[in-house]
Every structure is written in structure tokens, then in C-alpha cells.
């Protein structure tokens, strides 16, 4: 989650260096561009000084991507809100809206100029309930039809194409304007039918998924086919393959499953392994019930990953 005070940033990055962490994904919120600028300004240099690559992720952006949702931008630009089929606005923004896209691109410019070395397109999902003017206009352009009366099947094709289009639009923008940025995205296992299409995006460097089963009773061995499927897609399309290990919202008594899942992830050898989030995401609504215990298991996984690298 980072911090605006470089003193506190330094402490975290020092501890990450001890764990031999290679990358840090900094969850930057909209307010960090307006009021708590230290997170954006100081983190890249401190991370690089510790031999750690800084990557930006816009957490809670447009009340849409990730947690911590509180978008001042949408309050000031209500035309960016999603709208249902009756035209009523929802609390979330639409990533197909040019006003919203322009703001995301503007924030990418800022993080690139600040020294970040990667940008993570945070888990876009199909916006099935959005019928805002932008969505309707794009549907008409692509299919010469009316989104409001389209069949459910045609709507679903459109929604899934929008995910691919959004990722491509952002990755293309990064490479055209800030080629030093590694472009990354994560698509959930529920959207794995999009992996092949997204992987065709030439400007995308890195594709991953997040099998967050720590609180479930499913056997961790059931992860293997999904991991293998994404690995094949990435190899075929020359993409870096990353995976996520859950260390957020972990229920008390389930912490041991972090290690069980971690062992499977390591054995399957993705190119990169990330943990969400630092120290069990203590202090926020997505914190583990026992963040210290959860982080102990996650740290064990990180050490094991280095031993097996």
C-alpha cells in the first residue's frame, strides 16, 4: 500500500531487500496524485537504491480496479460513471469512456516520469451492467447495432472484447509514450477464456492470474491444470508468466494454506511470483485476520522461491 513519507517507505524497502524481493508493486490511489504525492515521488528512487524494481498499480481507480475505492475524479467528472440499462448511474467508472481513459493515461505519464519501471493493468473484468453513452456508441461502431436491445449472447461478446480492447489500449499507450515500462496485466481464472486473445497483444509484456483459494476447501493440487494452461499461452505468445499468492483476507486458521498454495506455485515455475499484499495487508479492510501469521507463511514461500530459482 506504500506511504507518502520517505522514512516509512525506506523501512519497508529495506525489509523487502532482506527478503531478496525483486519487484515491488506500489498500490497508488487517486488521492496519491493529488494530496499524498510522496508515494509517487519518492518510492521509485528508494526502491531502485535497494535493487528493487518499482511497478505501479492504480488501486481503486475509478472505483473499479482493486480495493480502497473512493474516486474524487468521478465526483468531478460524473460523465465517467457507468450507467445501467435504464440510464441510472452507478458508483463505478467505465473504462471504455474516453474521459476515464484520458485520466488513466495522464496518471501513467506521471508514474513514468517519476521513475517507475512497470505499469500493471489491474484485473479488468467485463462491465456487463454498463450501458453508458460510451459503451453504446462503441457497440454501434463495432457491430452497427443497438446495445440496449442486443441479445444476451451479443452483449457478452461485446463485453469480453471490451476487456481485450482496454488492455491493448493501455499497453499500446505505454509502449508508444514510455517504452521503458514493462506492461503487465492479470486476468482471473473466471476469465481464462480471454487469456489467448489478450496474449496476442504485442505491446503487453507480462500476463498472469490469481488463484485465490486460501479460504476455500479445494485441494491445492487442482491449481496445476490452470497454471499449466496459462503457462502454455504465455510461452506461445512470448509473454512473461506471473502468478499471485494470496496474503489478504486470509481467515484465521487458514494461514497454512498460503504455504500449501505457494509450494504448488513454485513447483509449476512461473516466471514471476507475486504476493498480495505486503505484511498480510495489515491496517486495511482487506487485512488477514492474523496478518503476522499469514505474512510468516508468505515470507517462507518467498524464501523458497529464491532457493528454487
Long-range contacts (C-beta under 8 A, 24 or more apart in sequence): 1-27, 1-59, 1-277, 1-278, 1-281, 1-283, 1-284, 2-26, 2-27, 2-28, 2-32, 2-39, 2-43, 3-38, 3-39, 4-32, 4-36, 4-37, 4-38, 4-39, 5-38, 6-38, 6-42, 6-46, 9-38, 9-39, 9-42, 9-43, 9-46, 10-46, 12-278, 13-43, 13-46, 13-47, 13-49, 13-50, 13-52, 14-50, 16-50, 16-52, 16-278, 17-50, 17-51, 17-52, 19-299, 19-302, 19-303, 20-302, 20-303, 20-306, 21-52, 21-302, 22-52, 22-53, 22-272, 23-52, 23-53, 23-54, 23-55, 23-118, 23-272, 23-274, 24-52, 24-53, 24-54, 24-55, 25-55, 25-56, 25-57, 25-120, 25-274, 26-54, 26-55, 26-56, 26-57, 26-116, 27-57, 27-59, 27-66, 27-68, 27-277, 28-56, 28-57, 28-58, 28-59, 28-107, 28-111, 29-58, 29-59, 29-60, 29-61, 29-68, 29-70, 30-58, 30-60, 30-61, 30-70, 30-71, 30-72, 30-73, 31-70, 31-72, 33-107, 33-110, 34-72, 40-110, 40-111, 40-114, 41-114, 43-116, 44-114, 44-115, 44-116, 44-117, 45-115, 48-115, 48-117, 53-117, 53-118, 54-115, 54-116, 54-117, 54-118, 55-116, 55-117, 55-118, 55-119, 55-120, 55-182, 55-184, 56-108, 56-111, 56-116, 56-118, 56-119, 56-120, 57-119, 57-120, 57-122, 58-104, 58-107, 58-122, 59-122, 61-93, 61-104, 61-107, 61-122, 62-92, 62-93, 62-94, 62-95, 62-100, 62-103, 62-104, 63-91, 63-92, 63-93, 64-92, 64-93, 64-95, 65-122, 65-123, 65-124, 66-122, 66-123, 67-284, 67-285, 67-286, 68-284, 73-100, 73-103, 77-103, 81-132, 82-127, 82-129, 82-130, 82-132, 83-130, 83-131, 83-132, 83-133, 84-129, 84-130, 84-131, 85-129, 85-131, 85-148, 87-131, 90-129, 90-130, 94-127, 94-130, 94-132, 94-134, 94-135, 95-124, 95-127, 95-162, 95-166, 96-127, 96-130, 96-132, 96-134, 96-135, 96-138, 96-162, 96-165, 96-166, 97-132, 97-134, 98-134, 101-169, 104-170, 105-170, 105-173, 108-170, 108-173, 108-174, 108-177, 108-178, 108-181, 109-177, 109-178, 112-174, 112-177, 112-178, 112-180, 112-181, 116-181, 117-180, 117-181, 117-182, 118-181, 118-182, 118-183, 118-184, 118-206, 119-170, 119-174, 119-178, 119-181, 119-182, 119-183, 119-184, 120-184, 120-185, 120-186, 121-166, 121-167, 121-170, 121-171, 121-183, 121-184, 121-185, 121-186, 122-185, 122-186, 123-185, 123-186, 123-187, 123-188, 123-210, 124-163, 124-166, 124-167, 124-185, 124-187, 125-163, 125-188, 125-191, 126-156, 126-159, 126-160, 126-162, 126-163, 126-191, 127-159, 127-162, 128-155, 128-156, 128-159, 135-162, 138-162, 160-191, 160-193, 160-194, 163-187, 163-191, 163-194, 163-198, 164-194, 164-197, 164-198, 164-201, 167-198, 167-201, 167-204, 168-201, 168-203, 168-204, 171-201, 171-203, 171-204, 172-201, 172-203, 174-203, 175-203, 176-203, 182-206, 182-240, 184-208, 184-240, 184-242, 186-210, 186-242, 186-244, 189-226, 192-226, 192-229, 192-230, 195-229, 195-230, 195-233, 196-233, 199-233, 199-234, 199-236, 199-237, 199-239, 200-237, 204-239, 205-239, 205-240, 206-239, 206-240, 206-241, 206-242, 206-271, 206-272, 207-233, 207-234, 207-237, 207-239, 207-240, 207-241, 207-242, 208-241, 208-242, 208-243, 208-244, 208-270, 208-272, 208-274, 209-243, 209-244, 210-243, 210-244, 210-246, 210-276, 211-243, 211-244, 211-261, 212-244, 212-246, 213-246, 213-257, 213-261, 214-246, 214-250, 214-251, 214-254, 214-257, 214-258, 214-261, 215-249, 215-250, 215-251, 215-254, 215-257, 220-257, 220-260, 220-261, 220-263, 220-264, 221-264, 223-261, 223-264, 223-265, 223-268, 224-264, 224-268, 227-264, 227-265, 227-268, 227-270, 228-268, 231-268, 231-270, 234-271, 240-271, 240-272, 241-270, 241-271, 241-272, 242-270, 242-271, 242-272, 242-273, 242-274, 243-268, 243-270, 243-272, 243-273, 243-274, 244-273, 244-274, 244-275, 244-276, 245-273, 245-274, 245-275, 245-276, 245-298, 245-301, 246-276, 247-275, 247-276, 247-277, 247-280, 247-281, 247-288, 247-294, 247-295, 247-297, 247-298, 248-276, 248-277, 248-280, 248-281, 248-286, 248-287, 248-288, 249-281, 249-286, 249-287, 249-288, 250-280, 250-288, 250-289, 250-290, 250-294, 251-288, 251-289, 252-289, 252-290, 255-288, 255-290, 255-293, 255-294, 255-296, 255-297, 256-297, 258-294, 258-297, 258-298, 258-301, 259-297, 259-300, 259-301, 262-297, 262-298, 262-300, 262-301, 262-304, 262-305, 263-301, 263-304, 265-301, 265-305, 266-301, 266-304, 266-305, 266-308, 269-308, 273-301, 273-302, 273-305, 275-301, 275-302
